[in-house]
Amino acid sequence: MSELPVCPVMSAGKDIPQLCEQENCAWYLKNYKTCSVYVLAHNAALDIKKKQGGQ
């Protein structure tokens, strides 16, 4: 059974996580089938790793 997707934007600071609305959400990237917040976080992590001299 697959895990239900949780919205990182709507769930921030809440006790009960909010489900991702996927294609009905402005933050959802249909081409990548994921939330743009995750893409931003991933790119930021890669940038930090690059600045720290990581491979």
N, C-alpha and C positions, 0 to 999 in steps of 0.2 A: 504494500500500500504506500503510495507516495505521500509525502508530507505536504500539508496545505501551505501555500505561500503567505507569508506575513508581510505587511506593509511597514517598512522601516520608518517612513515619514509619519503615518497616522498612529503608529504604535509607540512612538517616542514619549516617554514619561507616563505611560499608562500601565495599569496592572494587568489588563486583559489585552492581548495583542489583537490588532485589527487585521482582517484578511485582506490580501491584495486584490484589488478590483481588476487587475491586469489590463486588458485592452480598453477598459472604461476609465483608466487613470491617465492623467497628463504626464506622470513620471514614468510610465511604462514604455519601454522600447520594444515595439512589436518585432522588428527585425532581429533583435537579440533574444527575445522572449524572456526579458528580465527587467528589473527596475533600474532606472538611470542612476539612482542613489548608489546601488551596488557597483555600477560601472565607474562612477566618480570615485568611490572609495578604492576600487581596484587600481585605477590609474594613479591616484594619490599615493598608494602604497608602493607602486612601481617607481614613481618619481622619488620618493623618500629613499628607497633602496638604491636607486641610481646615484643620488646625492651622497649617500654614505659609502659609495664605492663598491657596493655589492654587484654581483653578476646577474 
